Amino acid sequence: FGILLYIDAVNPRVLKFNLRNNLEYATKRLEDEIKSQKIANEIKHKSIDTPRLKSVFSADGLFGFEQELIHANDLGAFSSNRLKGVFVEVFDFMFDFYKLSGVSLISPKDNVFVGHDFVDNYLNQFDKGAELIETFTSILSKNKKVFWGRTHGDLSLNNILIDKNQKTWIIDWGKSKEQYLAKDLRNSNYEANDLYFKIVDHFGFERESVYSLQEQIFIEDYIELSRLVHNEIVRKTDVLSSDRVNSSLKRLSEIEL
């Protein structure tokens, strides 16, 4: 993607546009970002805001958008207690976002990266591989569902800003798309159990038919690792190192189920 910053006192703004060989992929990513930002811009929250989307343009294969540029600092210097307070408000905003964008239930068994023996064989080479395959298989045997919906996709400290007036901003919706909601709900700065039950109750889901929050986080992480392994073997992407696999397996083993 290409990004241009226009910084002036009256109308500071950001211009983001497709700039890569795979224009179809880049355009789809931008379309998702625009859709999510439009939804976020509709929300009126007491302490959280998002940059205003100014315009969308498309001409001669160039597609992109213009948005407000926010002058603020990220949360890198915040204490853990202050971070927790900020993320309570962030996820209160995200609950409003999920209500507007919608959340459904799907079976993780239907994921295209689930159920491949060659992926299991690959993971079995690593410490904890066999154990975590067994855990994943056991979870799937419960035949429950996971949350599926539009996410922010990267609620990291770099994408939550505080301006000079102590207003909080959620920026950079570039990884936003429809996917497992656990992508957002796994956050080291926020315990999402309350939000999990708010989603269940708001959308009228039967609790016994839905995987627990920790199970959904495990499922999302495991399927993401399976996707990487699948693509490494089938597409020969040559990007998956042993260290990365071990790191992913370690993270999975630390999820308290």
N, C-alpha and C positions, 0 to 999 in steps of 0.2 A: 504494500500500500504506500501511497505517497501522502505526506502530511505537510501542509504549509501553515505557518502561524502568522497572523496579521495582528501585530501588537500596536494599538494606539489608545489614547486616553478615552476616546468616545465609544469605539466599537471593537474591542479586541475579540478575535474570532479564530477558529481553526477550520481549515479546509482539508478534508480527507477524501482520497479518490483511489480507484483501482490502478495499480501499477505493477503488474507482474505478467508472466507468460500465460498463466491460466486465468484469463479474464473472467471466464464463467464462474470459477470458484471464488475469485475475489469479489465479483459483483454480488454473488449470493451472500457472502459474509457481510458486505456492506448493507445489503437489503435487510438482513437480520438485525444489524446494529441500528439501522434507521427505525425499523418497526419497534424495537424495544425502547429506543429513546423517545419515540412518540408516546408510547404508553407511559413511560416514566414521567414525561413532561405533563401528563394529565393529573398527576398526583399532587395534592395539596397537603403537605406534611408540616407539622409544627416546627421541626428542626432540621429536616433533611431536604436537599434539593438536588437537581441534576441540571447540567448545562442545557440551555435552550437550543433546540434544533432550528436553525435559521432558514435553510433552504436545501433542496435536493436538485441535482442537475444531471443531465444525461445528454451527451452529444458526441458523435463520431467515435463511439466505443469507450468514451471516457464517462465514468459514472461515479458520483460521490455526493458529499453533502458538506454544508457549512454549519458550524455550531459556535455557540458562545465559548470564549476562552476564560477559564476560571483562574484567578490569581490566588493561590492558597498553598498551604504546606501539607505534606502527607503526615501520617501518624507515626513515623519511624521513631520519634523521640518520646512518645507517650509511655507512661507507666502501664503495667498490665491492668491495674484497676481502672484507670481512665479509659483504656482501650475497651474494656468490657462495657463500660457505660456508653461509649460511642456506638459499639456494635449492637447493643440492645435497640438503639434508635434506628440504626441501619436496617436491621431485620424487621423492625416494625414497618419501615418504609417498604421493604421487600414483600412483606405480607400483603400490603396494598397493591403492589405490583402483581403478585400472583393472583390476587382476586380479579384484577382487570384482565390479565392475560389468560387465566384459566389453568387448572391443574387436573390431570386425569390419572387413572391407574392403568399400568400395563404390566405384563408378565416379563420378567428378565429372561425367561426361557426362550422368548421369541427373538432375542438379540442375535444378530448374524455372527457374532464372534463367540457365541456360547456353544459348547458341545463338539469341539474339534479335538480329536485324539492327539493330533500332532502338536497342538498347543500344550496339552497336558504333558506329553512326553518331553517337550522342551523344558517346562517348568519343573518337572521331576528331577532334573539335573542339579537343581539348586537346593541348598539347605532351606527347610521349611516349605519347599515346593509341594511335596506330597501331602503334608499336613494341611496346607491352605486349600489345595484342590479338594480334599475331603471335607473341609469346612464349607466351601462354596457349594459342593454337591449336597451337603446336608441342609443348607439354607434353602436351596432350590426345591428340595423335596417337600417343603412346607406348602408349596403351590400358592403363595400369596402374591401380592402386587406391590409395585413401587410407584412413587410419585413421578409423573412426567409432565414437564411444562417448560415455559420460557424462563431461562435463567439470566442472571448477569454474566456468570461464567468466570469471573476473576475478582472476587471481593477481597483483594489483598490490601495491605497497608498502603501501597502505592496508589491505589484507586479510590481511597477515601481521603478527602482533603478537608482541612479546617481553615477558613479564611480569617481575616483580621477581626471580623465581627463575631467570631466563634460559631459561624454557620457551617454545617457539615454538607459536603458535596460528594455524591457518588459519580465518578467519571469513568470514561473508557469502557463503553459497552461493546467493544470490538470482538469479544468472545461469546457474546450473547447469542443464544439459539435455543431451539426446543431440544431438551435432553433430560437426563435424570436430574431431578431437583436436588439430589444429594450433592451435586457439583457445587451448589451454593451453600447447602446446609452443613457441610463439613467445614468448620472454621475454628481455628485454635483460639480465637478471641471471643467466641460466643457459644454458649451451650444452647443448642437449638431445640431441645425437647419441648419447650413451651410452644414454639412456632410449629413444630411437627403436629402437636395436638390441635392447634388452632386451624391448621390446614385440614386435618381430618374432619374436624367438626364443621368448619365453614362449608366444605364441599359435600358433606353428608356421606363420607366414606364409612363403611363398617370397620371398626377397629380391628376385629379379628381377621379381616381379609387383607390387612396391610402389614407389610414388614415393618419391624421397629426401625427407629431412626438409625441405630448403629448397624443393623443389618443392611439397610439401604446404602449407607456409606460404604460398607464392605463390598456390597454388590457392585456399586459404581466403580470403586477402585479396582476390583478384580477384573471387571469387564474391560476397563481401560487398559490394564496390563495385558489382557488377552488380545485386545485389538493390536497393541504394539507388537506382540509376539507373532500374531497372525500375519501382519503386514511384513514383518522381518523375514518370515519364511516364504510367504507366497509372492510378495512383491520385491523381495530382496532389497529392502530399503537401506540396510546396512547402517542403521542409526541406533540400534539397541545394544548397549554394552552390558556386560555381566554386572558391572557396578550398578547400573540403572535398574536391572532386574532385582538384584539383591536389595536395593533401597526400597523398591516397591513392595517386595515381599516382607521386608521388615516393617514397613508402615502398615501393611495389612495385618500382620501378627500383633500389632499394638492396639488394634481396634477392640474395645471391650464389648463382646457380644453377650 
